[in-house]
Amino acid sequence: MLTECPHCFTDVLAKSDGTCPACQVIVGNTAGTDPGLTKVSLRHGMAPLPGICVTCAHETDARVPFSRRVRNARYSSNPMMGGGGLGIGLTWLLDLLSGKMHQEIVLRIPQCERCAAEKREVRIRSLDFENAVATLIVRREFRDALERAR
């Protein structure tokens, strides 16, 4: 049976000895873990998100910006025919302005004023720039509210 490991938040089939194949910790041993945490995957620009703080689960209308950007590994310049240096420069500028050179995930994450003031960071599990999805470690209450809203 597929289970979310409480240590690394990976969905796994535990090995015969009960360990997680991803982090090698016993899945059933929850010592040192927070049972109130889970993972959730959010698409670039996803809105509206539930009004529940992702770090403490209190109700909130506040949002914090979340933005991560990387150079697009599949980007290759396609210089305009002719023009020499001017063509290459113009192509580069147009590609930069059109967003072809980078991939980005931008969200407005619900986080209460107290957690923001305490600089409690939104925990990132993984970023998939190809599919524009951020997988974050959040409070279960947030994930449950998100699933109810769908």
C-alpha positions as CSV (number, residue, x, y, z in Angstrom):
1,M,0.0,0.0,0.0
2,L,1.3,3.5,-0.9
3,T,2.0,5.5,2.2
4,E,3.4,9.0,2.7
5,C,6.6,8.8,4.6
6,P,6.4,11.1,7.7
7,H,10.1,11.8,7.5
8,C,10.7,12.8,3.8
9,F,7.0,13.2,2.6
10,T,7.6,10.8,-0.3
11,D,4.8,8.5,-1.4
12,V,6.4,5.0,-1.0
13,L,5.8,1.3,-0.7
14,A,7.7,0.5,2.5
15,K,10.3,-2.2,2.1
16,S,9.8,-5.6,3.8
17,D,11.7,-4.3,6.8
18,G,9.3,-1.3,7.1
19,T,11.9,1.3,5.9
20,C,11.3,4.0,3.4
21,P,13.2,3.4,0.2
22,A,13.8,7.2,-0.2
23,C,15.2,8.1,3.2
24,Q,15.9,4.7,4.7
25,V,14.0,5.5,8.0
26,I,11.3,3.2,9.3
27,V,7.9,4.6,8.0
28,G,6.0,3.5,11.2
29,N,8.5,5.2,13.5
30,T,7.0,8.7,13.8
31,A,9.3,9.9,16.6
32,G,10.7,13.3,15.8
33,T,8.1,14.0,13.2
34,D,5.1,16.3,13.2
35,P,1.9,14.4,12.3
36,G,0.2,17.7,11.4
37,L,2.4,18.1,8.4
38,T,1.9,16.8,4.9
39,K,2.7,17.8,1.3
40,V,0.6,19.5,-1.3
41,S,1.3,20.3,-4.9
42,L,0.3,23.7,-6.3
43,R,0.4,24.8,-9.9
44,H,1.9,28.1,-11.0
45,G,-0.5,30.9,-10.5
46,M,-3.0,28.7,-8.7
47,A,-5.8,30.7,-7.0
48,P,-7.8,31.0,-5.0
49,L,-6.1,29.1,-2.1
50,P,-7.9,28.5,1.2
51,G,-7.5,31.1,3.9
52,I,-5.6,28.9,6.2
53,C,-1.9,29.6,7.1
54,V,0.3,26.9,5.6
55,T,2.7,27.1,8.6
56,C,0.4,27.2,11.6
57,A,-3.1,26.4,10.3
58,H,-4.8,29.6,11.7
59,E,-7.4,31.3,9.5
60,T,-5.9,34.2,7.5
61,D,-6.6,36.5,4.6
62,A,-2.9,37.4,4.4
63,R,-0.8,36.1,1.5
64,V,3.0,36.1,1.0
65,P,4.6,36.0,-2.4
66,F,6.3,32.8,-3.4
67,S,8.5,32.9,-6.5
68,R,11.2,30.6,-7.8
69,R,12.9,31.0,-11.2
70,V,15.5,29.0,-13.1
71,R,17.1,29.2,-16.5
72,N,15.2,27.1,-19.0
73,A,17.5,24.1,-19.8
74,R,15.7,23.7,-23.1
75,Y,16.3,27.3,-24.2
76,S,18.5,27.9,-27.2
77,S,18.7,31.1,-29.0
78,N,17.5,31.2,-32.6
79,P,19.2,34.2,-34.1
80,M,17.2,36.1,-36.7
81,M,18.5,35.7,-40.2
82,G,21.1,38.3,-41.1
83,G,21.8,41.3,-39.1
84,G,25.0,39.9,-37.4
85,G,25.4,41.1,-33.9
86,L,22.3,43.2,-34.1
87,G,20.2,40.2,-35.0
88,I,21.6,38.1,-32.1
89,G,21.2,40.9,-29.6
90,L,17.6,41.6,-30.7
91,T,16.8,37.9,-30.6
92,W,18.2,37.6,-27.1
93,L,16.3,40.7,-25.9
94,L,13.0,39.4,-27.4
95,D,13.5,36.0,-25.9
96,L,14.3,37.5,-22.5
97,L,11.1,39.7,-22.6
98,S,8.9,36.8,-23.8
99,G,10.0,34.6,-20.9
100,K,11.5,31.9,-23.1
101,M,14.9,32.0,-21.2
102,H,13.5,31.2,-17.8
103,Q,10.9,29.0,-16.2
104,E,9.1,30.3,-13.1
105,I,6.6,29.3,-10.5
106,V,4.8,32.2,-8.8
107,L,2.1,31.8,-6.1
108,R,0.5,33.9,-3.4
109,I,0.7,31.5,-0.3
110,P,-1.6,32.0,2.7
111,Q,0.5,32.8,5.7
112,C,-0.7,34.7,8.7
113,E,0.9,37.9,9.9
114,R,2.4,36.2,13.0
115,C,4.2,33.5,11.0
116,A,5.4,36.1,8.5
117,A,6.6,38.4,11.3
118,E,8.5,35.4,12.8
119,K,9.9,34.7,9.3
120,R,8.6,31.1,9.3
121,E,9.6,30.0,5.9
122,V,7.3,28.0,3.6
123,R,9.0,24.6,3.3
124,I,9.7,23.4,-0.2
125,R,9.6,19.6,-0.9
126,S,10.3,19.9,-4.6
127,L,9.9,22.2,-7.6
128,D,9.0,20.9,-11.0
129,F,9.6,23.7,-13.5
130,E,8.7,21.6,-16.5
131,N,5.1,21.2,-15.2
132,A,5.2,24.5,-13.2
133,V,4.3,22.7,-9.9
134,A,5.7,23.5,-6.4
135,T,5.3,20.7,-3.8
136,L,5.3,22.3,-0.4
137,I,5.2,20.9,3.2
138,V,2.1,22.4,4.8
139,R,-0.3,21.9,7.7
140,R,-2.9,19.1,7.1
141,E,-5.7,21.6,7.7
142,F,-4.5,23.6,4.7
143,R,-4.4,20.5,2.4
144,D,-7.8,19.3,3.6
145,A,-9.4,22.7,2.9
146,L,-7.7,22.8,-0.5
147,E,-9.2,19.3,-1.3
148,R,-12.7,20.4,-0.1
149,A,-12.5,23.5,-2.4
150,R,-11.7,21.4,-5.5
